[in-house]
Amino acid sequence: MDAADTLYGVTMRADGVSKVVSQRLSGAPGGAAQPVAAVAG
C-alpha cells in the first residue's frame, strides 16, 4: 500500500443523491485532517 495525501470517496444520501467527498491527510498544523471542498452531483 502506498501513502497518500488525500482520501476520496462517494456517499449517497437517503434521497439517492450521491456526493464526492475528500479529506486531506497531511500538511495540517498538528497533523489534523482537513476537509477538501465536496462536489455535489
N, C-alpha and C positions, 0 to 999 in steps of 0.2 A: 504494500500500500504506500502511496506517495503522500506527502504533506501538501496541504492546500491552504490558501489564504482566505478563500470564500467558499461557503457551502450554499448550494442552490437546491430548491425543491419546489413542488407544486402541491397546493392544498385545494380542497373543494369544500365549499360551504354547503349547508343543507339544501339551499335552493338550486344547486347544480352549477354555480359559477365557480370556475377554477381561478387560481391566483398564483403567480410565480413569486416566490419569496427567496430572499438570500440573507446570509449572515456573514459578515466579515469577521474572521477569527484572529487576525493579528494586526499589529500596528496601533492598537488602542492603549491609552495610558493604563498601567496596572494590569494589562493582559485581559481586560474586559472585552467581551464580544460587542460589536457594533452592528446594528441592523442596517441593511442597504435598502434603498428605495424599492418598493414592490411594484410589479406591473400587473394591473388587473386585466382580465381577459374575458 
